[in-house]
Every structure is written in C-alpha cells, then in structure tokens.
Amino acid sequence: MEEEKIWSVSEVNSAIREVLEGGFMPFWLEGEVGNLSIQRSGHVYLTLKDQKSQIRAVYFGGAEIAKKLDLNVGTKVEAFGKLSVYEVRGEYQFIVKSIRAKGIGDLHRLFEEMKNKLAAEGLFDESRKKPIPLLPGKIGIVTSPDGAAIRDILQIISRRFPNLNIKIYPSPVQGKGAEKELAAGIKFFNEKCMVDVIIITRGGGSLEDLWPFNEEVLARQIASSGIPVISAVGHEIDFTICDFVSDMRVPTPSAAAELVVGKQEEFLGAITEYRRRLRGSFDLYLERLKNRFQKAAQSHVFKEPLYLIRERQQKVDEISKRMENSLKFFIEKLKSKSTEFKSRLRNLNPEAVLERGYVIVTSSADGTVVTSPDVPEGTLLDAKFAKGVLQVKALRKK
C-alpha cells in the first residue's frame, strides 16, 4: 500500500500561491477602498470591495501615489496587478502595480479622442500660433483668485516689476462648468479688457481635477483669441488640451511669470549696460576735446589773436603791390605799342604823300579819284595839293 503524502500548512499555501499566480495574468480590478493603512515603510495596505465581496490588497511603495490621489476609505479606484498568497496567514491578496481613480481610463480615452479631433482641424499647428510679446505692458490672468497659482505669479511679478499692470479674471479651475467660466475669461480679455498677453493657469492635480482644461469649449475659445495665450496648467508632467492649443505652454505658473517679466529684466539689464558704455564713450570724447582745447589754447594764435589778422593783411598788401607793378608794366607796354601804331597810321595816310610833292586828281562833279588820263576833253578836275586845291580842265589827249 502506497504511503499517503501528508502536507504541511506552508506547502499548501505555497502550492496555492503557485496556482493563483500561474492561473491569472495581471488584470485591472475595480472596487471601493475599504480599510486603508499607509505605513512609514511606504507600503499601502487596503481592501477593495463591491456590494457583495471584498479582497485584501497591498501596494508596495505606493504611499506617495496614494497621497497624490488623495486615497481614502470610500474612494472608488481601478487597480492593476496580480493575485498572490500571503503564505504566513494563508490569505490570498491582490498585489497592486498601479492605481488610479475610477473612470480615469475613460478620461484618458476621451482626452486622446479630443486631442486627435482638434489636431486634425489644425488647432495645434505651429503656423497659427501667435508670438508672445517681448515687453507686455498689460497682462491678463484667468484663474482662481484663491489658488496657489495666482499667488506664485503675483509674488514673482511684484518682486521684479511691482508697477506692471495685471488684470485678473476670477474663475473656478476645477469641477463641472469650470471650462465655461475659463472660456468666458479668454473672451472677456479679447472684447472688454484688452491686454498684451493672457495667462490661463492653475496648480497641479489629478486628471479629473484638470479636466476642465481638456474641454472643447475652452480649446476653441483659446484658438479664436486674437491675443496670445500662455498655458500654465498643472506641473511639468501634466499635459492638457489647453497646452496644445495655446500659443505657448509653460510647465508651471511660476514659469509663466518668469517668462512674461524675464524678457523685461533682460532688456533693463541691457539698457543699463548700454548706458554704462555710452557714458564711458562720452567721457572719453570729452577728455579728447579737453586735450585739444588745452593744446589750442597754448598756440601762438590764441595767445595773440591779432597776429592772424595782421598776417592776412600783410599778404593782401603783398598781392596788391604785385598787381600794381603788373598794371604799370602793362600800361608802359601799351604806350610803346601806341607810338608804333601812330607812326604806321601816319605813313599810311594818303594825304601824307602830298607833302612830298604829289597831287591827287578828283572829278569836280562827284569827287571820284581820277587814276587815268582817259577823261573827256573839257572835264573839270580838282588837283589837290598839300596846301590847297587847283581846279583845272582836261585838254585833248596827245
């Protein structure tokens, strides 16, 4: 007869563990948090239950996630993990790998659907995004007036630029209907209170908390804004539809404040540096002028101002003397030429030959000169001598 195997309790629990872990693949489990204990070790012990049953669960190292989700008794959650057995007590339990608030999966699906829809319409295109002004004079902020986000922004801006003009549109930033109020804030600054840039902001939170910033009504209002919009929603790891459709996304509210006043700080620093350089250049220029003036003041001209005038007068006198001498020489030369011309004119005068015994014969009738003896007999002629005129009559030609 074959000897019967007698199992120990540990062997049974171990075998059951192997069966459970091998028979069930990891899966999502939905339930309401019953008992909850968060240990200093960082582990979370809880029960998940529905209307009929409950199951023990453990989330190793999940304390921070539980605090972020604000996990409490009564919270409805969805946990991903696998079945196992705690062999010490022979109890089976659910080992949690990740956990989220109930309905988050549906929200993720809705988020992706909305993201794809608006992207297909071109609302996220870089080509339609407006540039953020370098030096905004007036800033509009859409947020909760009681939130930490506005306090962070105002603290940074007031420390650096206390006189910057800031307008705040108060709006709820979570809960049902918040998206309509946020959209109304964007519209308000476009139609009734013009600003240079709009910041829409809130602090971090769960996907459910941030959900108004994923709603279509807000996304379309931002897309239609004629004023640049900066999205500063949640923490660096949080992304919303608002981030994609805005003209610029920054990871935190503080980063938005740094962005809008940081450029002004850079410009003021640059202006201060330019002033310093300009002052240095101006001082150097004045020093050079001072040296030139001192050098000129030591010159002979400035010591005896009349010297320059007298020197010019002396040059004028010298030029006048040269012109006078040249004029005298020219006149003397003209006189010599005049004597020569007179002599030539005298020699060329036809009456001058009469003094040498010559006679000029002219017709008594018309005064024309007779150069040939061929004139009619009896023609009256005038014979002009040097000292008078004799009238004669032509005789017959021999």
Phi, psi and omega in degrees: 000130183290138181288133180286141177276132178251120184272146171269163179300318182297320180294322179295312180297322179294319180294318178298322179299315180297321180295314181296311183292329180275338185268345181235125172283159177304143184209167175272137181234128181257139178184174177256138182292126175263250175293143181219131178218120178252116186270159178296338178291346182098357179271152180240126177246132185204170170241145175246133185219161169234202185289341186244329189219172174214160179219141178287149179216153176222137180240094183292124179071019185262015185299315182296319179296319180298321178292320180297322179279357184053050184290125180218167175300129182100347179290131176271127186227167171235121184242139178252132181179207182216161178277145177208181180232132172272099192297332183301319181250359180068034180247134176273152185210166180257121179271113184277130174260325175207158184214148179210161177294147181300135180095352180297324178300317177296323179294320177299319180294316178297322179300313181294322179297314179295319179299314180293321181297310183289327177296320180295332178278352178090010182290343180260000186298138179295332184295336182263357181282138183268145179289146177280129182298143181291321184231075179292132178270334180221130184242132174255134182236127176252112183188178174282129180291348182256359185277166179289334183298312182292327178295318179297316182296312182295324180297315181293314182292317182293331179288325184263317182224079186296339183263007180293135183281115182237130176244133182245127173258110183288132181207145170295148183244007172202162181097167183296132179088352181297327182298327179290321178293321178296318178295323178297327178294318177298317180294321180301314182288338177278332188248329189238340182216081186296131177231172180275331180205149179244134174248123173251126192208157168194167179281189183287172179172181179286172178300323178295319180297321184273001189300325178304333181279000175253001185280147185296322183299321178288318181301316182289327178293320178295318181297329182271357182293133175277350180256137179303139182241130175254127177262122179229071188248127175075207179255181184299328183275350181272133175232139179230167175300325178304322179297318185288325185271340180290164181286336175206141176246131174240152189288334184216162174302321179299322179295327177296316178296317178300322183293312186286334179253345182297319179297321179296321178297319178297317180294319179297321177297318179295319179297318178299318179294319179295322177298317180297316179295317180297319179297318178297316179295320180294317178298320179295320179295317178298321179296319178295317178298321179298316179295317178297320179294315180297321178294318179293324181296334180276353183286160182297326183297314182285332177289320177235086185300330182288344183299317182296319179295315181295325178296320177292322177298319179298319178296321178297319179297318180296318180294319179297319180296317179296321179293322179296316179296317179297320180295318179298315180299320180294319180295317178299320180295322178293322178300311177305316180295324181294318178298316181296317180295321179298318180297317180295320180294321179296318180293328182277350181293121182298336181282345180292332181288340180295329180292342179265010174103004179276156180235142176251123181258128178230158177288132179291335183286310185236358176079010179284147181288134178263115183252001183218147179286358183279075176234152181298145180295135180092359180291130178284133181231152175252125177256111184265121176257178181295329185240025176160182184232134179243128179268130182230169178239135182290136177261173179296137182284133178275000000 
